Amino acid sequence: MDPDAVDIQRLLDQALATRSPDAVVGEILLPAMRSVVAAHADGEVILPHVLASAEIVQRATAYVRPSASARLGTIVVATLPGDVHHVGKALLVTILSACGYSVADLGSQAPVEEIVQAAVDLRPDAIGLSALLVSTSRQMPVCIQQLDARGVQVPVLIGGAAINRAFGRRSGVLPDGRPYEPGVFYCRDVFEGLATLDALVDPARRAAQIAKARGEAVAELGSARRSAAPGPRLTASESAPGGPRGDVTVPRPPYWGARHFVADLRDVWRDLDRNTLFRYHWGGYRAAPDQFQRLVSDVFEPQLASLCHAALVEHWLQAFVVSGYFACNADGDSLVVYADDASRSELTRLNFPRQPDGERLCLADYFRPLASGERDVVVLQAVTTGPRAGEYIDRLQRSGDYARMLYVSGLAAATAEALAEYAHNLARRDLALEAGQGLRFSWGYPACPDLEEQRKVLPLLQAEAHIGLTLSQSCNLDPEHSTAAIILHHAEAKYFAVRGAAA
């Protein structure tokens, strides 16, 4: 154990003098950890403090060396191929392990075949699948179908930012209409996952829990079929009457093509969204308003100042930007991209979906049409905090420093978004746009959900050569803390969703 944990070691030695290792774990460590989890559910303890408690419990458990029978059950955990995000899974592994479960962690981007084989070999009580991205979440039903095909009778817990409860229920229905017999359980967060697993390993609750999941899956599928309103297939040009104005002034960019630079992190952090960082990335969302303010002043702001200083000194956060101005024209639901306003040769075509009803908006509507004979301008950008943050987070996870892992991951994610905002504001100034004009849309979000389109954008920006930004097999940006976006100068542009874009 760590030198600064001498008092804990002394207390453990005292407990071991009168109790077996299994009893120390079952009667002292696990109840203590469960009380911290309950306090978090009540908004009394923030997530970093839960993870700090988990660190202590895991190290204490390793010190007392309980038998395997002391574990409550076994779960196989993985993220699917293409999803380079892994902190959410790491939190799940940490909490479940500290709360008494044996966790077989298959790592990030685990092939479906490997997950199925692990289920066959280990005969776990459950399988946990995580997905931060829509493209990755689509592999979850595939995994469930392959489990069924192999005759695996293991419940599946699924969660992550890319999915919702309805998706979880639909995933529990196989292509032939049968429910996946062991049940599929959507878990909103790691703590709902813990509660679900607790029910599944409890003989008194397991059957009812599985039956409830199967019933909800079948009901969800029936509801989806009833609400699906068939309609005529729209052509590329079927926009709503009127639509965005076509006579807005086209701004003149300061240059054509892409340029890259390294920003000063201290300038980037001026755009840091502290509310999102503190409440969501760092887990303060459960706190009551007055408690949250105390957390901000006593915990979060000092932690932020310390981490920012460390990032500057140790260089585990970087600020790479590539931004480009290109001539363009709309052609139906596509945006034709040219090198400059005198070019006649297409560089590429970016395709965007159209709303099937309502205003029938499409991002291409906000640019001059090809038939107008006048070139428009589009801004494309990509930013990344570089690979070092992910490498540092991996080291923290391996060393068991889970609370700092959460803090570093949260700051890296918030810095990537602040860097995108920083580059966005530079483009607004370059084009002399009015305040609030020039909206930014990132691929994977409701108006442009197709991540595949980024395969056209990154080469235009020479993003790999300039800032080391690439795409994974499933078109997710790598390094993890990165964004790519298109900026529309049109004054009437607004955010909207294309139905069916989300999982």
C-alpha positions as CSV (number, residue, x, y, z in Angstrom):
1,M,0.0,0.0,0.0
2,D,1.1,3.6,-0.4
3,P,3.3,5.2,2.3
4,D,0.5,7.8,3.0
5,A,-1.9,5.0,3.7
6,V,-0.1,3.7,6.9
7,D,-3.2,4.4,9.1
8,I,-5.4,2.4,6.8
9,Q,-2.9,-0.5,6.8
10,R,-2.8,-0.4,10.6
11,L,-6.6,-0.5,10.8
12,L,-6.7,-3.4,8.4
13,D,-4.1,-5.3,10.5
14,Q,-6.3,-4.7,13.5
15,A,-9.3,-6.1,11.7
16,L,-7.4,-9.1,10.4
17,A,-6.5,-10.0,13.9
18,T,-10.1,-10.9,14.7
19,R,-11.7,-11.5,11.3
20,S,-10.9,-13.5,8.1
21,P,-9.9,-11.6,5.0
22,D,-13.3,-12.5,3.5
23,A,-15.0,-11.0,6.5
24,V,-12.9,-7.8,6.4
25,V,-14.0,-7.3,2.8
26,G,-17.7,-8.3,3.3
27,E,-18.3,-6.7,6.7
28,I,-16.1,-3.6,6.5
29,L,-14.8,-2.6,3.1
30,L,-17.8,-3.3,0.9
31,P,-20.4,-1.8,3.3
32,A,-18.2,1.3,3.6
33,M,-18.0,1.6,-0.2
34,R,-21.7,1.1,-0.6
35,S,-22.4,3.9,1.9
36,V,-20.3,6.2,-0.2
37,V,-22.2,5.2,-3.4
38,A,-25.5,5.8,-1.5
39,A,-24.3,9.2,-0.4
40,H,-23.4,10.1,-4.0
41,A,-27.0,9.1,-5.0
42,D,-28.3,11.5,-2.4
43,G,-26.1,14.3,-3.7
44,E,-23.9,14.3,-0.6
45,V,-20.7,13.1,-2.2
46,I,-19.3,14.1,-5.7
47,L,-18.0,11.5,-8.2
48,P,-14.2,12.3,-7.7
49,H,-14.7,11.5,-4.0
50,V,-16.5,8.3,-4.8
51,L,-13.5,7.3,-7.0
52,A,-11.0,8.3,-4.2
53,S,-12.9,6.0,-1.9
54,A,-12.8,3.2,-4.6
55,E,-9.0,3.6,-4.8
56,I,-8.8,3.0,-1.0
57,V,-11.1,0.1,-1.0
58,Q,-9.4,-1.6,-4.0
59,R,-5.9,-1.2,-2.4
60,A,-7.3,-2.4,0.9
61,T,-8.8,-5.4,-0.7
62,A,-5.6,-6.2,-2.4
63,Y,-3.8,-6.0,0.9
64,V,-6.1,-8.3,2.8
65,R,-6.2,-10.8,-0.1
66,P,-9.8,-12.3,0.2
67,S,-10.7,-15.5,-1.5
68,A,-12.4,-15.5,-4.9
69,S,-15.6,-16.6,-3.2
70,A,-15.8,-13.2,-1.5
71,R,-16.7,-11.5,-4.8
72,L,-20.4,-11.0,-5.5
73,G,-20.3,-12.0,-9.1
74,T,-18.5,-11.6,-12.4
75,I,-19.1,-9.2,-15.3
76,V,-17.3,-8.9,-18.7
77,V,-16.9,-5.2,-19.7
78,A,-15.8,-3.7,-23.0
79,T,-16.2,-0.9,-25.5
80,L,-16.8,-1.9,-29.1
81,P,-14.5,-1.2,-32.1
82,G,-14.1,2.3,-33.3
83,D,-14.8,4.0,-30.0
84,V,-11.5,5.5,-28.7
85,H,-13.2,6.8,-25.6
86,H,-12.6,4.7,-22.5
87,V,-13.0,6.8,-19.4
88,G,-16.7,5.9,-19.0
89,K,-15.8,2.2,-19.1
90,A,-12.9,2.8,-16.7
91,L,-15.3,4.4,-14.2
92,L,-17.6,1.4,-14.5
93,V,-14.7,-1.1,-13.9
94,T,-13.6,1.0,-10.9
95,I,-16.9,1.2,-9.2
96,L,-18.0,-2.4,-9.8
97,S,-14.7,-3.7,-8.6
98,A,-14.7,-1.6,-5.5
99,C,-18.3,-2.7,-4.8
100,G,-17.4,-6.4,-4.7
101,Y,-17.6,-7.6,-8.3
102,S,-15.0,-9.5,-10.3
103,V,-14.6,-7.5,-13.6
104,A,-13.1,-9.0,-16.7
105,D,-12.1,-5.8,-18.6
106,L,-11.6,-6.6,-22.3
107,G,-10.5,-3.0,-22.9
108,S,-11.5,-0.5,-25.6
109,Q,-12.4,-1.4,-29.2
110,A,-12.9,-5.1,-28.3
111,P,-14.1,-7.1,-31.3
112,V,-17.6,-8.5,-31.0
113,E,-16.2,-12.0,-31.5
114,E,-13.8,-11.5,-28.5
115,I,-16.7,-10.4,-26.3
116,V,-18.8,-13.4,-27.2
117,Q,-15.9,-15.8,-26.7
118,A,-15.2,-14.3,-23.2
119,A,-18.9,-14.9,-22.3
120,V,-18.6,-18.5,-23.4
121,D,-15.3,-19.1,-21.6
122,L,-16.0,-17.1,-18.3
123,R,-19.7,-17.7,-17.9
124,P,-20.2,-14.3,-16.3
125,D,-23.3,-13.0,-14.5
126,A,-23.5,-10.2,-17.0
127,I,-21.8,-8.4,-19.9
128,G,-21.4,-4.6,-19.9
129,L,-21.1,-2.6,-23.2
130,S,-20.3,1.1,-23.3
131,A,-20.6,3.5,-26.3
132,L,-20.0,7.2,-26.4
133,L,-20.7,7.4,-30.1
134,V,-23.7,6.6,-32.2
135,S,-21.6,4.7,-34.8
136,T,-20.3,2.4,-32.1
137,S,-23.7,1.9,-30.4
138,R,-25.0,0.3,-33.6
139,Q,-22.7,-2.7,-32.9
140,M,-24.5,-3.4,-29.6
141,P,-27.4,-5.1,-31.2
142,V,-25.0,-7.1,-33.4
143,C,-23.2,-8.3,-30.3
144,I,-26.4,-9.3,-28.7
145,Q,-27.5,-11.2,-31.8
146,Q,-24.2,-13.1,-31.9
147,L,-24.5,-13.9,-28.2
148,D,-27.9,-15.4,-29.0
149,A,-26.6,-17.3,-32.0
150,R,-23.9,-18.9,-29.8
151,G,-26.5,-19.9,-27.2
152,V,-25.1,-17.6,-24.6
153,Q,-27.5,-17.0,-21.7
154,V,-26.0,-13.9,-20.2
155,P,-27.8,-10.6,-19.5
156,V,-26.3,-7.6,-21.3
157,L,-26.0,-4.1,-19.7
158,I,-25.6,-1.2,-22.1
159,G,-25.0,2.5,-21.6
160,G,-23.1,5.6,-22.7
161,A,-23.8,9.0,-24.1
162,A,-24.7,7.7,-27.6
163,I,-27.8,5.8,-26.5
164,N,-31.1,6.1,-24.5
165,R,-33.5,3.8,-22.8
166,A,-35.6,3.3,-26.0
167,F,-32.5,2.2,-27.9
168,G,-31.7,-0.2,-25.0
169,R,-35.1,-1.8,-25.2
170,R,-35.0,-2.1,-29.0
171,S,-31.7,-3.8,-28.7
172,G,-33.3,-6.5,-26.6
173,V,-35.4,-7.7,-29.6
174,L,-33.7,-10.0,-32.1
175,P,-34.3,-9.7,-35.9
176,D,-36.9,-12.4,-35.9
177,G,-39.0,-10.6,-33.2
178,R,-37.9,-12.8,-30.3
179,P,-36.7,-11.0,-27.2
180,Y,-33.1,-11.8,-26.2
181,E,-33.9,-14.3,-23.5
182,P,-31.4,-13.3,-20.7
183,G,-32.5,-9.6,-21.1
184,V,-30.9,-6.3,-22.2
185,F,-30.7,-3.5,-19.6
186,Y,-30.1,0.1,-20.4
187,C,-28.2,1.8,-17.6
188,R,-28.1,5.6,-17.5
189,D,-24.9,5.8,-15.6
190,V,-22.4,3.6,-13.7
191,F,-24.6,3.7,-10.6
192,E,-27.7,2.4,-12.4
193,G,-25.4,-0.3,-13.8
194,L,-24.4,-1.2,-10.3
195,A,-28.0,-1.4,-9.1
196,T,-29.0,-3.5,-12.1
197,L,-26.1,-5.9,-11.5
198,D,-27.0,-6.2,-7.9
199,A,-30.5,-7.3,-8.9
200,L,-29.2,-9.8,-11.4
201,V,-27.0,-11.6,-9.0
202,D,-29.7,-11.8,-6.3
203,P,-31.6,-15.1,-6.8
204,A,-34.7,-13.5,-5.3
205,R,-34.8,-10.7,-7.8
206,R,-33.1,-12.0,-10.9
207,A,-36.1,-13.7,-12.7
208,A,-38.4,-10.7,-12.2
209,Q,-35.7,-8.3,-13.4
210,I,-35.1,-10.3,-16.6
211,A,-38.8,-10.7,-17.3
212,K,-39.4,-7.0,-16.9
213,A,-36.6,-6.2,-19.4
214,R,-38.0,-8.7,-22.0
215,G,-41.5,-7.2,-21.6
216,E,-40.2,-3.7,-22.1
217,A,-38.3,-4.6,-25.2
218,V,-41.3,-6.2,-26.9
219,A,-43.5,-3.2,-25.9
220,E,-40.9,-0.7,-27.2
221,L,-40.7,-2.5,-30.5
222,G,-44.5,-2.5,-30.9
223,S,-44.7,1.2,-30.0
224,A,-42.0,2.0,-32.6
225,R,-43.8,0.2,-35.3
226,R,-47.1,1.9,-34.6
227,S,-45.6,5.4,-34.5
228,A,-43.5,5.0,-37.7
229,A,-45.4,7.2,-40.1
230,P,-44.7,6.1,-43.7
231,G,-44.4,8.9,-46.1
232,P,-43.1,9.7,-49.6
233,R,-39.4,9.6,-50.1
234,L,-38.1,13.2,-50.5
235,T,-35.9,14.3,-53.3
236,A,-32.8,16.3,-52.7
237,S,-34.5,19.6,-53.5
238,E,-37.6,19.2,-51.4
239,S,-37.2,22.0,-48.9
240,A,-40.0,23.9,-47.2
241,P,-41.5,26.8,-49.0
242,G,-39.4,29.9,-48.6
243,G,-36.5,28.5,-46.7
244,P,-33.4,30.5,-45.7
245,R,-32.8,33.8,-47.6
246,G,-30.6,33.5,-50.7
247,D,-29.5,37.1,-50.8
248,V,-27.3,37.4,-47.8
249,T,-23.9,39.0,-48.3
250,V,-21.1,36.5,-48.8
251,P,-18.1,37.4,-46.6
252,R,-14.6,37.6,-48.1
253,P,-12.2,35.2,-46.3
254,P,-8.6,36.4,-45.5
255,Y,-7.2,33.5,-47.5
256,W,-8.2,30.3,-49.3
257,G,-7.3,26.8,-48.2
258,A,-6.2,25.5,-44.8
259,R,-3.7,26.9,-42.2
260,H,-2.6,25.4,-38.9
261,F,-1.2,26.8,-35.7
262,V,-0.6,26.1,-32.1
263,A,-2.7,28.2,-29.7
264,D,-1.8,29.3,-26.2
265,L,-3.7,27.2,-23.7
266,R,-4.1,30.2,-21.5
267,D,-6.0,32.0,-24.2
268,V,-8.0,28.9,-25.0
269,W,-9.1,28.4,-21.4
270,R,-10.8,31.8,-21.5
271,D,-13.5,30.0,-23.5
272,L,-13.7,27.1,-21.0
273,D,-17.3,26.1,-20.1
274,R,-16.9,25.8,-16.3
275,N,-20.5,24.8,-15.7
276,T,-20.3,21.8,-18.1
277,L,-16.8,20.9,-16.7
278,F,-17.8,21.0,-13.0
279,R,-21.3,19.6,-13.3
280,Y,-20.9,16.9,-15.9
281,H,-17.3,16.0,-16.5
282,W,-16.4,16.2,-12.8
283,G,-19.7,14.9,-11.5
284,G,-21.1,17.8,-9.5
285,Y,-24.5,17.6,-11.1
286,R,-26.1,15.7,-8.1
287,A,-25.2,18.4,-5.6
288,A,-27.8,20.8,-4.3
289,P,-27.4,24.5,-5.5
290,D,-25.9,25.7,-2.2
291,Q,-23.6,22.7,-1.9
292,F,-22.6,23.0,-5.6
293,Q,-21.4,26.6,-5.0
294,R,-19.3,25.4,-2.1
295,L,-17.9,22.6,-4.2
296,V,-17.0,25.2,-6.9
297,S,-15.1,27.5,-4.5
298,D,-13.6,24.8,-2.2
299,V,-12.9,21.9,-4.6
300,F,-13.4,22.5,-8.3
301,E,-11.7,25.9,-8.8
302,P,-8.6,25.0,-6.8
303,Q,-8.5,21.7,-8.7
304,L,-8.8,23.5,-12.0
305,A,-6.1,25.9,-11.2
306,S,-3.8,23.1,-10.1
307,L,-4.5,21.0,-13.2
308,C,-4.0,23.9,-15.6
309,H,-0.7,24.7,-14.1
310,A,0.4,21.0,-14.3
311,A,-0.8,20.8,-17.9
312,L,1.4,23.9,-18.8
313,V,4.4,22.6,-17.0
314,E,4.1,18.9,-17.9
315,H,2.7,19.5,-21.5
316,W,0.1,16.7,-21.4
317,L,-2.4,19.1,-23.0
318,Q,-1.7,20.7,-26.4
319,A,-3.7,23.1,-28.5
320,F,-3.5,22.2,-32.2
321,V,-5.8,24.0,-34.7
322,V,-6.3,23.6,-38.5
323,S,-8.8,25.9,-40.1
324,G,-9.7,26.5,-43.7
325,Y,-11.8,28.7,-46.0
326,F,-13.2,27.2,-49.2
327,A,-15.4,28.3,-52.0
328,C,-18.6,26.4,-52.3
329,N,-22.1,26.0,-53.7
330,A,-25.2,24.1,-52.7
331,D,-26.4,21.4,-55.1
332,G,-29.6,19.9,-53.6
333,D,-28.6,18.4,-50.3
334,S,-24.9,18.5,-51.1
335,L,-22.3,21.2,-50.7
336,V,-19.8,21.3,-53.6
337,V,-16.4,22.5,-52.3
338,Y,-13.8,24.3,-54.4
339,A,-10.3,25.5,-53.7
340,D,-11.2,29.2,-54.2
341,D,-13.8,31.4,-55.8
342,A,-12.2,31.2,-59.2
343,S,-11.9,27.4,-59.4
344,R,-14.1,25.3,-61.6
345,S,-12.8,21.9,-60.3
346,E,-14.6,20.3,-57.4
347,L,-12.5,19.2,-54.4
348,T,-15.3,17.2,-52.9
349,R,-19.0,17.1,-52.1
350,L,-20.2,17.2,-48.5
351,N,-23.6,15.5,-48.1
352,F,-26.2,16.5,-45.4
353,P,-29.5,14.9,-44.5
354,R,-32.8,16.8,-44.8
355,Q,-35.5,16.9,-42.2
356,P,-38.4,14.7,-43.5
357,D,-41.1,17.0,-42.2
358,G,-41.6,20.4,-40.5
359,E,-39.2,23.0,-42.0
360,R,-37.4,20.3,-44.0
361,L,-34.1,22.0,-43.2
362,C,-30.7,20.9,-44.6
363,L,-27.4,22.6,-43.9
364,A,-26.9,22.9,-47.6
365,D,-29.8,25.3,-47.7
366,Y,-27.7,28.1,-46.1
367,F,-25.4,28.4,-49.1
368,R,-25.7,29.9,-52.5
369,P,-27.1,27.3,-55.0
370,L,-24.9,26.1,-57.8
371,A,-27.4,27.6,-60.3
372,S,-26.9,31.1,-58.9
373,G,-23.5,31.4,-60.6
374,E,-22.0,33.0,-57.5
375,R,-19.6,31.3,-55.2
376,D,-20.3,31.1,-51.5
377,V,-17.7,30.4,-48.7
378,V,-17.6,27.7,-46.0
379,V,-15.4,27.4,-43.0
380,L,-14.0,24.0,-42.0
381,Q,-12.0,23.4,-38.9
382,A,-10.5,20.7,-36.8
383,V,-8.8,20.9,-33.3
384,T,-7.1,18.5,-31.0
385,T,-5.5,18.5,-27.6
386,G,-3.1,15.9,-28.9
387,P,-2.3,12.3,-27.9
388,R,-0.5,13.1,-24.6
389,A,-3.7,13.6,-22.6
390,G,-5.0,10.1,-23.5
391,E,-1.6,8.6,-22.7
392,Y,-1.6,10.3,-19.3
393,I,-5.2,9.2,-18.6
394,D,-4.1,5.6,-19.4
395,R,-1.2,5.8,-16.9
396,L,-3.5,7.2,-14.2
397,Q,-5.9,4.3,-14.8
398,R,-3.2,1.7,-14.6
399,S,-1.8,3.2,-11.4
400,G,-5.2,3.2,-9.8
401,D,-5.3,7.0,-9.5
402,Y,-9.0,7.1,-10.5
403,A,-10.0,10.5,-9.1
404,R,-7.2,12.3,-10.9
405,M,-8.0,10.3,-14.0
406,L,-11.5,11.7,-13.9
407,Y,-10.2,15.3,-13.4
408,V,-7.7,15.1,-16.2
409,S,-10.2,13.5,-18.6
410,G,-12.8,16.1,-17.8
411,L,-10.3,19.0,-18.3
412,A,-9.1,17.4,-21.6
413,A,-12.6,17.1,-22.9
414,A,-13.5,20.7,-21.8
415,T,-10.3,22.0,-23.3
416,A,-11.1,20.4,-26.7
417,E,-14.5,22.1,-26.8
418,A,-12.9,25.4,-25.6
419,L,-10.3,25.1,-28.4
420,A,-13.1,24.5,-30.9
421,E,-14.8,27.7,-29.6
422,Y,-11.5,29.6,-29.8
423,A,-11.0,28.6,-33.5
424,H,-14.6,29.3,-34.2
425,N,-14.3,32.9,-32.8
426,L,-11.2,33.5,-34.9
427,A,-13.2,32.5,-38.0
428,R,-16.0,34.9,-37.0
429,R,-13.5,37.7,-36.7
430,D,-11.8,36.8,-40.0
431,L,-15.2,37.0,-41.8
432,A,-16.4,40.1,-39.9
433,L,-19.6,38.4,-38.8
434,E,-22.1,40.0,-36.5
435,A,-22.3,38.9,-32.8
436,G,-24.0,35.5,-32.7
437,Q,-23.7,34.9,-36.4
438,G,-21.8,31.9,-37.8
439,L,-23.0,28.7,-36.2
440,R,-20.7,25.7,-35.8
441,F,-21.9,22.1,-36.5
442,S,-19.9,19.1,-35.7
443,W,-20.4,15.7,-37.4
444,G,-22.1,13.2,-35.2
445,Y,-24.7,15.7,-34.0
446,P,-28.3,16.0,-35.0
447,A,-28.0,18.2,-38.1
448,C,-25.1,16.3,-39.6
449,P,-25.0,12.9,-38.0
450,D,-22.9,11.0,-40.6
451,L,-19.4,10.7,-39.2
452,E,-18.3,9.2,-42.6
453,E,-18.3,12.7,-44.1
454,Q,-15.3,13.5,-42.0
455,R,-13.3,11.3,-44.3
456,K,-13.7,14.1,-46.9
457,V,-13.1,17.0,-44.4
458,L,-9.8,15.9,-42.8
459,P,-7.9,15.6,-46.2
460,L,-9.2,19.1,-47.2
461,L,-7.6,20.4,-44.0
462,Q,-4.5,18.2,-44.3
463,A,-5.3,17.5,-40.6
464,E,-3.2,14.4,-40.3
465,A,-0.1,16.0,-41.6
466,H,-0.6,19.3,-39.7
467,I,-2.0,18.3,-36.3
468,G,-1.8,14.5,-36.3
469,L,-5.6,14.0,-36.4
470,T,-6.9,10.8,-38.0
471,L,-10.1,8.7,-38.0
472,S,-10.7,5.4,-36.5
473,Q,-12.3,2.5,-38.3
474,S,-15.7,3.8,-37.4
475,C,-14.9,7.4,-38.4
476,N,-14.3,8.7,-34.9
477,L,-11.6,11.3,-34.3
478,D,-8.3,10.1,-32.9
479,P,-6.8,11.4,-30.6
480,E,-9.9,11.2,-28.4
481,H,-10.1,14.9,-27.3
482,S,-10.7,16.4,-30.7
483,T,-13.4,17.9,-32.8
484,A,-14.1,18.7,-36.5
485,A,-16.8,21.1,-37.6
486,I,-18.3,23.2,-40.4
487,I,-19.2,26.9,-39.8
488,L,-22.1,28.5,-41.6
489,H,-21.9,32.3,-42.0
490,H,-25.6,32.7,-43.0
491,A,-27.4,35.0,-40.5
492,E,-30.5,32.8,-40.4
493,A,-28.7,29.5,-39.7
494,K,-30.0,27.7,-36.6
495,Y,-29.5,24.4,-34.8
496,F,-31.9,21.7,-35.7
497,A,-32.2,17.9,-35.6
498,V,-32.9,15.5,-38.4
499,R,-35.2,12.8,-37.1
500,G,-33.5,9.5,-36.7
501,A,-30.1,11.1,-36.3
502,A,-29.7,9.9,-32.7
503,A,-29.7,6.3,-31.5
